[in-house]
């Protein structure tokens, strides 16, 4: 697995990502079409997409995100800087956390927030997230699963489960 595989799978779950070709996914995520194709092949081998690479195996993805993402793609907070809010600093997690919580951001020069910077799953995450609110929220949930405390992870799991159930119904 590579970090871009998770980004591509999350995009395929969103309304804007459904039925996108490799080229469409590449354009929307800032990744090359060949990288998207290679990623989908890896995901097929991992049984995270069907054999035609069209539908995401949402239950397998959920299981991986809940139980494995923190071990495969760990993250630590870095220095304070400007960027795009994530983790407990953005929706849908932010609504469940006290307002005096620390701020976390993905480094992004055009970002509007300040906080401790964390490494996004893939370098193009901030721009891709700002273009697609649904993808943004999924990425915030994933970041919370990657670095959250127990209570924060429980909130993230609840939010992820709501979305996974909705995506499973719409596939």
C-alpha positions in Angstrom: 0.0 0.0 0.0 1.0 3.5 -0.7 -0.6 6.6 0.9 -2.0 7.7 -2.4 -4.0 4.5 -2.5 -6.0 5.7 0.5 -6.6 9.1 -1.1 -7.8 7.5 -4.3 -10.1 5.1 -2.5 -11.6 7.9 -0.4 -12.2 10.0 -3.6 -13.9 7.1 -5.2 -16.3 6.9 -2.3 -17.4 10.5 -2.7 -20.2 11.7 -5.0 -17.7 13.6 -7.1 -15.5 10.5 -7.4 -18.1 8.0 -8.5 -17.5 6.7 -12.0 -14.5 8.9 -12.6 -11.9 7.4 -15.0 -8.3 7.2 -14.1 -7.7 10.5 -15.8 -10.6 12.1 -13.9 -9.3 10.8 -10.6 -5.8 12.0 -11.5 -7.0 15.5 -12.4 -9.1 15.9 -9.3 -6.4 14.6 -6.9 -3.3 16.1 -8.6 -1.8 12.6 -9.2 -0.7 11.2 -12.6 -3.1 8.9 -14.4 -0.5 6.1 -14.5 -0.1 6.4 -10.7 -3.9 6.2 -10.3 -3.9 3.1 -12.5 -1.1 1.4 -10.5 -2.8 2.4 -7.3 -6.1 0.8 -8.3 -4.2 -2.4 -9.2 -2.6 -2.5 -5.7 -6.1 -2.0 -4.2 -7.5 -4.8 -6.3 -4.8 -7.1 -5.0 -5.6 -6.0 -1.5 -9.3 -6.6 -2.2 -10.1 -3.0 -1.5 -11.8 -2.6 -4.9 -13.7 -5.1 -7.0 -12.0 -7.0 -9.9 -13.1 -4.3 -12.4 -11.6 -1.6 -10.1 -14.9 0.4 -10.2 -16.4 -0.2 -6.7 -14.7 0.2 -3.4 -15.1 -2.6 -0.9 -16.3 -0.3 1.7 -16.3 -2.7 4.6 -12.7 -3.8 3.9 -11.7 -0.2 3.6 -13.4 0.7 6.9 -11.7 -2.2 8.7 -8.3 -1.1 7.3 -8.8 2.5 8.3 -10.0 1.7 11.8 -7.4 -0.9 12.6 -4.4 -0.3 10.4 -4.0 3.2 9.1 -2.3 4.4 12.3 0.3 1.7 12.0 0.9 1.9 8.2 0.8 5.7 7.9 1.6 7.2 11.4 1.8 10.9 11.9 3.3 13.3 14.4 2.6 16.9 15.0 5.4 19.3 13.9 6.1 22.9 14.2 3.4 25.6 14.2 2.6 27.1 10.8 0.0 28.0 8.3 -2.2 25.5 6.5 -5.5 23.8 6.1 -7.2 22.6 9.3 -7.4 18.9 9.9 -7.8 16.3 12.7 -9.7 17.9 15.7 -9.5 21.3 14.1 -11.9 20.6 11.2 -15.4 19.2 10.6 -16.8 16.6 11.3 -14.5 16.0 14.4 -14.3 19.6 15.5 -18.0 19.7 16.5 -17.4 17.0 19.1 -14.3 18.4 20.7 -14.0 21.3 23.2 -13.1 24.5 21.4 -9.9 25.0 23.4 -8.3 21.9 21.8 -5.0 22.2 20.0 -5.1 23.3 16.3 -3.7 21.0 13.6 -3.1 21.8 9.9 -1.7 20.3 6.8 1.1 22.7 5.6 -0.2 24.7 2.8 1.1 28.2 1.8 -2.3 29.4 0.8 -3.9 28.1 4.0 -5.9 30.4 6.3 -5.4 28.7 9.7 -2.4 28.3 12.0 -1.6 25.2 14.0 0.7 22.4 14.5 1.6 21.0 11.1 1.1 17.4 10.3 2.1 15.5 7.2 -0.9 14.7 5.0 -1.4 11.3 3.5 -0.1 12.6 0.2 1.4 16.0 -0.8 -1.7 17.0 -2.9 -4.2 16.4 -0.1 -4.7 20.1 0.9 -5.6 21.2 -2.6 -7.7 18.2 -3.3 -9.6 18.5 0.0 -10.3 22.2 -0.6 -12.0 21.3 -4.0 -14.2 18.5 -2.5 -15.9 19.0 0.9 -16.9 15.4 1.2 -13.3 14.2 0.5 -12.1 16.8 3.0 -14.2 15.4 5.8 -13.1 11.8 5.0 -9.5 12.9 5.2 -10.1 14.7 8.5 -11.6 11.4 9.9 -8.6 9.5 8.6 -6.1 11.9 10.2 -8.0 11.5 13.5 -7.6 7.8 13.2 -3.9 8.2 12.4 -3.1 10.4 15.4 -6.1 10.8 17.7 -6.5 9.9 21.3 -9.0 7.2 22.3 -12.0 9.5 22.6 -11.1 11.3 19.3 -10.7 8.0 17.5 -14.1 6.8 18.8 -15.7 9.9 17.3 -13.8 9.3 14.1 -15.0 5.7 13.9 -18.6 6.8 14.5 -18.3 9.4 11.7 -16.6 7.0 9.4 -19.3 4.3 10.0 -22.1 6.8 9.2 -20.4 7.6 5.9 -19.5 4.0 5.0 -23.1 2.9 5.6 -24.3 5.6 3.3 -21.7 4.7 0.6 -22.6 1.0 0.9 -26.3 1.8 0.2 -25.4 4.0 -2.8 -23.1 1.5 -4.6 
